[in-house]
Amino acid sequence: MSMQGRRVGILATVVVVIGAAVGVGIAVSSNSAKPKAYVPLTDGSMVADKYANPANKATALAYGPATAPHTLTIFEDFRCPFCRALETGSASVYKAYAAKGTLRVLFHPVTLIDTKDNGSGSLQSGNAAACAAQAGKFDEYHDVLFANQPDETTDGYSSTATLIALAKQVPGLDTPAFESCVNAGTYKGLVQQNWSDFNALQLQGTPTLMLDGKALTLPDNFWKASKDGASLAGSDPAVLRQVFQAAGLPAL
Protein backbone atom coordinates (compact mmCIF):
# COMPACT_ATOMS: atom_id res chain seq x y z
CA MET A 1 0.00 0.00 0.00
CA SER A 2 1.31 3.47 -0.83
CA MET A 3 1.96 6.01 1.91
CA GLN A 4 -0.99 8.04 0.68
CA GLY A 5 -3.16 4.96 0.90
CA ARG A 6 -1.93 4.32 4.42
CA ARG A 7 -2.80 7.88 5.42
CA VAL A 8 -6.28 7.51 4.05
CA GLY A 9 -6.82 4.00 5.34
CA ILE A 10 -5.26 4.29 8.78
CA LEU A 11 -4.63 7.93 9.61
CA ALA A 12 -7.39 10.38 8.75
CA THR A 13 -6.72 13.71 7.05
CA VAL A 14 -8.25 16.44 9.18
CA VAL A 15 -10.35 19.39 8.01
CA VAL A 16 -10.41 22.91 9.41
CA VAL A 17 -13.19 23.32 11.96
CA ILE A 18 -14.30 26.40 13.90
CA GLY A 19 -11.10 28.31 13.21
CA ALA A 20 -8.96 25.45 14.47
CA ALA A 21 -5.96 23.93 12.77
CA VAL A 22 -5.49 21.16 10.27
CA GLY A 23 -3.59 18.11 11.43
CA VAL A 24 -2.97 14.52 10.52
CA GLY A 25 -3.82 11.64 12.77
CA ILE A 26 -6.40 9.15 13.77
CA ALA A 27 -9.88 10.61 13.73
CA VAL A 28 -11.63 10.09 17.04
CA SER A 29 -14.91 11.46 18.34
CA SER A 30 -15.16 11.34 22.09
CA ASN A 31 -17.15 12.79 24.94
CA SER A 32 -14.30 12.75 27.40
CA ALA A 33 -14.89 12.76 31.13
CA LYS A 34 -14.33 15.90 33.13
CA PRO A 35 -10.55 16.17 33.56
CA LYS A 36 -8.97 15.93 36.97
CA ALA A 37 -7.43 19.02 38.47
CA TYR A 38 -3.82 19.47 37.43
CA VAL A 39 -0.89 20.66 39.50
CA PRO A 40 0.61 23.85 38.01
CA LEU A 41 4.32 24.17 37.45
CA THR A 42 5.95 27.11 39.16
CA ASP A 43 8.87 27.80 36.85
CA GLY A 44 6.98 29.04 33.78
CA SER A 45 7.20 25.75 31.88
CA MET A 46 3.42 25.35 32.07
CA VAL A 47 1.62 28.35 30.60
CA ALA A 48 -1.81 29.46 29.44
CA ASP A 49 -2.53 29.19 25.72
CA LYS A 50 -5.41 31.46 24.75
CA TYR A 51 -5.60 29.83 21.34
CA ALA A 52 -6.25 26.40 22.83
CA ASN A 53 -8.24 27.37 25.90
CA PRO A 54 -10.01 30.75 25.93
CA ALA A 55 -10.44 30.43 29.70
CA ASN A 56 -6.64 30.71 29.88
CA LYS A 57 -6.13 27.53 31.83
CA ALA A 58 -2.43 26.72 31.97
CA THR A 59 -2.33 23.56 29.89
CA ALA A 60 0.64 24.04 27.56
CA LEU A 61 4.26 23.00 27.94
CA ALA A 62 6.34 25.88 26.66
CA TYR A 63 9.45 25.98 24.49
CA GLY A 64 11.05 29.23 23.40
CA PRO A 65 11.08 32.78 24.75
CA ALA A 66 8.01 34.23 26.45
CA THR A 67 8.70 37.52 24.67
CA ALA A 68 8.39 36.01 21.16
CA PRO A 69 5.90 37.90 18.96
CA HIS A 70 4.40 34.69 17.53
CA THR A 71 2.96 31.55 19.11
CA LEU A 72 2.88 28.08 17.57
CA THR A 73 0.32 25.81 19.24
CA ILE A 74 0.86 22.09 18.71
CA PHE A 75 -1.51 19.34 19.80
CA GLU A 76 0.45 16.09 19.77
CA ASP A 77 0.41 12.51 20.97
CA PHE A 78 3.64 10.71 21.84
CA ARG A 79 2.16 7.51 20.37
CA CYS A 80 1.32 9.20 17.02
CA PRO A 81 3.60 8.22 14.07
CA PHE A 82 2.87 11.46 12.21
CA CYS A 83 3.81 13.47 15.30
CA ARG A 84 7.09 11.58 15.36
CA ALA A 85 7.63 12.33 11.67
CA LEU A 86 7.06 16.03 12.30
CA GLU A 87 9.42 16.15 15.25
CA THR A 88 12.25 13.93 14.03
CA GLY A 89 12.24 15.50 10.57
CA SER A 90 11.37 19.16 11.04
CA ALA A 91 11.66 20.26 14.67
CA SER A 92 14.81 22.13 13.64
CA VAL A 93 12.60 24.67 11.88
CA TYR A 94 10.55 25.82 14.86
CA LYS A 95 13.64 25.57 17.07
CA ALA A 96 15.50 27.94 14.76
CA TYR A 97 12.65 30.46 14.97
CA ALA A 98 12.62 30.10 18.76
CA ALA A 99 16.39 30.62 18.90
CA LYS A 100 15.94 33.89 17.00
CA GLY A 101 13.31 35.02 19.47
CA THR A 102 10.56 34.97 16.81
CA LEU A 103 8.48 32.02 18.00
CA ARG A 104 7.27 30.42 21.20
CA VAL A 105 5.97 26.87 20.88
CA LEU A 106 3.20 25.67 23.19
CA PHE A 107 2.83 21.89 23.25
CA HIS A 108 -0.38 20.14 24.24
CA PRO A 109 0.07 16.37 24.73
CA VAL A 110 -3.25 14.59 24.25
CA THR A 111 -4.66 11.06 24.52
CA LEU A 112 -5.91 10.58 20.98
CA ILE A 113 -4.53 7.08 20.39
CA ASP A 114 -5.30 5.93 23.92
CA THR A 115 -8.92 6.78 23.22
CA LYS A 116 -8.91 4.85 19.96
CA ASP A 117 -7.10 1.78 21.31
CA ASN A 118 -8.14 1.78 24.98
CA GLY A 119 -4.50 2.24 25.96
CA SER A 120 -2.68 4.45 28.44
CA GLY A 121 0.66 5.28 26.78
CA SER A 122 -0.45 8.68 25.51
CA LEU A 123 -1.50 9.71 29.01
CA GLN A 124 1.54 8.24 30.73
CA SER A 125 4.05 9.79 28.28
CA GLY A 126 2.29 13.15 28.37
CA ASN A 127 2.54 13.11 32.14
CA ALA A 128 6.23 12.15 31.93
CA ALA A 129 6.87 15.06 29.54
CA ALA A 130 5.39 17.45 32.09
CA CYS A 131 7.53 15.86 34.80
CA ALA A 132 10.55 16.57 32.59
CA ALA A 133 9.36 20.17 32.23
CA GLN A 134 9.23 20.41 36.01
CA ALA A 135 12.90 19.42 36.00
CA GLY A 136 13.76 21.95 33.29
CA LYS A 137 14.42 19.19 30.75
CA PHE A 138 11.27 19.26 28.63
CA ASP A 139 12.81 19.84 25.20
CA GLU A 140 15.46 17.17 25.64
CA TYR A 141 13.04 14.56 26.94
CA HIS A 142 10.46 15.52 24.31
CA ASP A 143 13.01 14.65 21.63
CA VAL A 144 13.91 11.37 23.36
CA LEU A 145 10.26 10.29 23.55
CA PHE A 146 9.77 10.72 19.81
CA ALA A 147 13.16 9.25 18.88
CA ASN A 148 12.29 6.09 20.84
CA GLN A 149 8.58 5.93 20.01
CA PRO A 150 7.33 2.33 20.22
CA ASP A 151 5.12 0.86 17.53
CA GLU A 152 1.70 2.41 17.79
CA THR A 153 0.03 -0.97 18.32
CA THR A 154 2.18 -1.99 21.30
CA ASP A 155 1.31 0.85 23.69
CA GLY A 156 4.89 0.69 24.94
CA TYR A 157 4.65 4.01 26.74
CA SER A 158 2.03 2.60 29.10
CA SER A 159 5.01 1.37 31.11
CA THR A 160 6.25 3.95 33.59
CA ALA A 161 9.44 1.90 33.91
CA THR A 162 10.12 2.50 30.20
CA LEU A 163 9.49 6.24 30.54
CA ILE A 164 11.78 6.44 33.56
CA ALA A 165 14.50 4.45 31.79
CA LEU A 166 14.43 6.87 28.85
CA ALA A 167 15.31 9.69 31.26
CA LYS A 168 18.81 8.20 31.42
CA GLN A 169 19.35 9.63 27.92
CA VAL A 170 18.86 13.18 29.26
CA PRO A 171 21.67 14.40 31.51
CA GLY A 172 20.32 15.46 34.88
CA LEU A 173 16.82 14.05 34.46
CA ASP A 174 17.30 10.56 35.89
CA THR A 175 16.48 11.56 39.47
CA PRO A 176 14.26 10.29 42.30
CA ALA A 177 12.08 13.39 41.87
CA PHE A 178 11.41 12.62 38.20
CA GLU A 179 10.76 8.95 38.95
CA SER A 180 8.33 9.86 41.70
CA CYS A 181 6.52 12.34 39.45
CA VAL A 182 6.12 9.77 36.68
CA ASN A 183 4.95 7.00 39.00
CA ALA A 184 2.51 9.28 40.82
CA GLY A 185 0.97 10.60 37.60
CA THR A 186 1.36 14.11 38.97
CA TYR A 187 0.52 15.85 35.70
CA LYS A 188 -2.05 13.50 34.21
CA GLY A 189 -4.59 16.24 34.83
CA LEU A 190 -2.71 18.50 32.42
CA VAL A 191 -2.96 15.89 29.66
CA GLN A 192 -6.63 15.29 30.41
CA GLN A 193 -7.31 19.03 30.23
CA ASN A 194 -5.58 19.14 26.85
CA TRP A 195 -7.77 16.30 25.63
CA SER A 196 -10.83 18.20 26.84
CA ASP A 197 -9.64 21.30 24.95
CA PHE A 198 -8.93 19.20 21.85
CA ASN A 199 -12.52 17.96 21.83
CA ALA A 200 -13.96 21.39 22.65
CA LEU A 201 -12.18 22.74 19.56
CA GLN A 202 -13.58 19.80 17.57
CA LEU A 203 -10.12 18.78 16.41
CA GLN A 204 -9.74 15.30 14.99
CA GLY A 205 -6.08 14.59 14.34
CA THR A 206 -2.52 14.94 15.51
CA PRO A 207 -0.32 16.76 14.94
CA THR A 208 -2.55 19.85 14.85
CA LEU A 209 -0.72 23.15 14.38
CA MET A 210 -1.91 26.73 14.82
CA LEU A 211 0.18 29.85 14.30
CA ASP A 212 -1.20 32.71 16.38
CA GLY A 213 -4.47 30.84 16.46
CA LYS A 214 -4.74 30.37 12.70
CA ALA A 215 -4.80 27.02 10.95
CA LEU A 216 -1.66 25.66 9.34
CA THR A 217 -2.16 23.10 6.61
CA LEU A 218 0.64 20.58 6.21
CA PRO A 219 0.59 19.57 2.52
CA ASP A 220 1.00 16.01 1.35
CA ASN A 221 4.55 16.68 0.15
CA PHE A 222 5.56 17.55 3.71
CA TRP A 223 5.41 13.88 4.69
CA LYS A 224 8.27 11.68 3.49
CA ALA A 225 7.57 8.08 2.55
CA SER A 226 9.95 5.17 2.80
CA LYS A 227 11.66 4.04 -0.39
CA ASP A 228 8.94 1.51 -1.10
CA GLY A 229 6.23 4.06 -0.30
CA ALA A 230 4.64 1.74 2.24
CA SER A 231 5.51 3.57 5.44
CA LEU A 232 6.21 6.98 6.89
CA ALA A 233 9.87 7.97 6.89
CA GLY A 234 9.79 11.53 8.24
CA SER A 235 8.99 15.06 7.16
CA ASP A 236 10.52 17.78 5.00
CA PRO A 237 11.80 20.84 6.90
CA ALA A 238 11.96 22.89 3.70
CA VAL A 239 8.22 22.47 3.28
CA LEU A 240 7.56 23.48 6.89
CA ARG A 241 9.63 26.64 6.36
CA GLN A 242 7.45 27.43 3.35
CA VAL A 243 4.30 26.87 5.40
CA PHE A 244 5.53 29.17 8.15
CA GLN A 245 6.57 31.90 5.74
CA ALA A 246 3.26 31.71 3.89
CA ALA A 247 1.59 32.20 7.27
CA GLY A 248 3.58 35.39 7.93
CA LEU A 249 6.81 34.38 9.66
CA PRO A 250 10.00 35.90 8.27
CA ALA A 251 12.46 33.80 6.32
CA LEU A 252 15.14 32.14 8.42
C-alpha positions in Angstrom: 0.0 0.0 0.0 1.3 3.5 -0.8 2.0 6.0 1.9 -1.0 8.0 0.7 -3.2 5.0 0.9 -1.9 4.3 4.4 -2.8 7.9 5.4 -6.3 7.5 4.0 -6.8 4.0 5.3 -5.3 4.3 8.8 -4.6 7.9 9.6 -7.4 10.4 8.7 -6.7 13.7 7.0 -8.2 16.4 9.2 -10.4 19.4 8.0 -10.4 22.9 9.4 -13.2 23.3 12.0 -14.3 26.4 13.9 -11.1 28.3 13.2 -9.0 25.4 14.5 -6.0 23.9 12.8 -5.5 21.2 10.3 -3.6 18.1 11.4 -3.0 14.5 10.5 -3.8 11.6 12.8 -6.4 9.1 13.8 -9.9 10.6 13.7 -11.6 10.1 17.0 -14.9 11.5 18.3 -15.2 11.3 22.1 -17.1 12.8 24.9 -14.3 12.8 27.4 -14.9 12.8 31.1 -14.3 15.9 33.1 -10.6 16.2 33.6 -9.0 15.9 37.0 -7.4 19.0 38.5 -3.8 19.5 37.4 -0.9 20.7 39.5 0.6 23.8 38.0 4.3 24.2 37.5 5.9 27.1 39.2 8.9 27.8 36.8 7.0 29.0 33.8 7.2 25.8 31.9 3.4 25.4 32.1 1.6 28.4 30.6 -1.8 29.5 29.4 -2.5 29.2 25.7 -5.4 31.5 24.7 -5.6 29.8 21.3 -6.3 26.4 22.8 -8.2 27.4 25.9 -10.0 30.8 25.9 -10.4 30.4 29.7 -6.6 30.7 29.9 -6.1 27.5 31.8 -2.4 26.7 32.0 -2.3 23.6 29.9 0.6 24.0 27.6 4.3 23.0 27.9 6.3 25.9 26.7 9.4 26.0 24.5 11.0 29.2 23.4 11.1 32.8 24.7 8.0 34.2 26.5 8.7 37.5 24.7 8.4 36.0 21.2 5.9 37.9 19.0 4.4 34.7 17.5 3.0 31.5 19.1 2.9 28.1 17.6 0.3 25.8 19.2 0.9 22.1 18.7 -1.5 19.3 19.8 0.5 16.1 19.8 0.4 12.5 21.0 3.6 10.7 21.8 2.2 7.5 20.4 1.3 9.2 17.0 3.6 8.2 14.1 2.9 11.5 12.2 3.8 13.5 15.3 7.1 11.6 15.4 7.6 12.3 11.7 7.1 16.0 12.3 9.4 16.2 15.3 12.2 13.9 14.0 12.2 15.5 10.6 11.4 19.2 11.0 11.7 20.3 14.7 14.8 22.1 13.6 12.6 24.7 11.9 10.6 25.8 14.9 13.6 25.6 17.1 15.5 27.9 14.8 12.7 30.5 15.0 12.6 30.1 18.8 16.4 30.6 18.9 15.9 33.9 17.0 13.3 35.0 19.5 10.6 35.0 16.8 8.5 32.0 18.0 7.3 30.4 21.2 6.0 26.9 20.9 3.2 25.7 23.2 2.8 21.9 23.3 -0.4 20.1 24.2 0.1 16.4 24.7 -3.3 14.6 24.2 -4.7 11.1 24.5 -5.9 10.6 21.0 -4.5 7.1 20.4 -5.3 5.9 23.9 -8.9 6.8 23.2 -8.9 4.8 20.0 -7.1 1.8 21.3 -8.1 1.8 25.0 -4.5 2.2 26.0 -2.7 4.4 28.4 0.7 5.3 26.8 -0.4 8.7 25.5 -1.5 9.7 29.0 1.5 8.2 30.7 4.0 9.8 28.3 2.3 13.2 28.4 2.5 13.1 32.1 6.2 12.2 31.9 6.9 15.1 29.5 5.4 17.4 32.1 7.5 15.9 34.8 10.6 16.6 32.6 9.4 20.2 32.2 9.2 20.4 36.0 12.9 19.4 36.0 13.8 22.0 33.3 14.4 19.2 30.8 11.3 19.3 28.6 12.8 19.8 25.2 15.5 17.2 25.6 13.0 14.6 26.9 10.5 15.5 24.3 13.0 14.6 21.6 13.9 11.4 23.4 10.3 10.3 23.5 9.8 10.7 19.8 13.2 9.2 18.9 12.3 6.1 20.8 8.6 5.9 20.0 7.3 2.3 20.2 5.1 0.9 17.5 1.7 2.4 17.8 0.0 -1.0 18.3 2.2 -2.0 21.3 1.3 0.8 23.7 4.9 0.7 24.9 4.7 4.0 26.7 2.0 2.6 29.1 5.0 1.4 31.1 6.2 3.9 33.6 9.4 1.9 33.9 10.1 2.5 30.2 9.5 6.2 30.5 11.8 6.4 33.6 14.5 4.5 31.8 14.4 6.9 28.9 15.3 9.7 31.3 18.8 8.2 31.4 19.3 9.6 27.9 18.9 13.2 29.3 21.7 14.4 31.5 20.3 15.5 34.9 16.8 14.0 34.5 17.3 10.6 35.9 16.5 11.6 39.5 14.3 10.3 42.3 12.1 13.4 41.9 11.4 12.6 38.2 10.8 9.0 39.0 8.3 9.9 41.7 6.5 12.3 39.4 6.1 9.8 36.7 5.0 7.0 39.0 2.5 9.3 40.8 1.0 10.6 37.6 1.4 14.1 39.0 0.5 15.8 35.7 -2.0 13.5 34.2 -4.6 16.2 34.8 -2.7 18.5 32.4 -3.0 15.9 29.7 -6.6 15.3 30.4 -7.3 19.0 30.2 -5.6 19.1 26.9 -7.8 16.3 25.6 -10.8 18.2 26.8 -9.6 21.3 24.9 -8.9 19.2 21.8 -12.5 18.0 21.8 -14.0 21.4 22.6 -12.2 22.7 19.6 -13.6 19.8 17.6 -10.1 18.8 16.4 -9.7 15.3 15.0 -6.1 14.6 14.3 -2.5 14.9 15.5 -0.3 16.8 14.9 -2.5 19.9 14.9 -0.7 23.1 14.4 -1.9 26.7 14.8 0.2 29.8 14.3 -1.2 32.7 16.4 -4.5 30.8 16.5 -4.7 30.4 12.7 -4.8 27.0 10.9 -1.7 25.7 9.3 -2.2 23.1 6.6 0.6 20.6 6.2 0.6 19.6 2.5 1.0 16.0 1.4 4.5 16.7 0.2 5.6 17.5 3.7 5.4 13.9 4.7 8.3 11.7 3.5 7.6 8.1 2.5 9.9 5.2 2.8 11.7 4.0 -0.4 8.9 1.5 -1.1 6.2 4.1 -0.3 4.6 1.7 2.2 5.5 3.6 5.4 6.2 7.0 6.9 9.9 8.0 6.9 9.8 11.5 8.2 9.0 15.1 7.2 10.5 17.8 5.0 11.8 20.8 6.9 12.0 22.9 3.7 8.2 22.5 3.3 7.6 23.5 6.9 9.6 26.6 6.4 7.5 27.4 3.3 4.3 26.9 5.4 5.5 29.2 8.2 6.6 31.9 5.7 3.3 31.7 3.9 1.6 32.2 7.3 3.6 35.4 7.9 6.8 34.4 9.7 10.0 35.9 8.3 12.5 33.8 6.3 15.1 32.1 8.4 
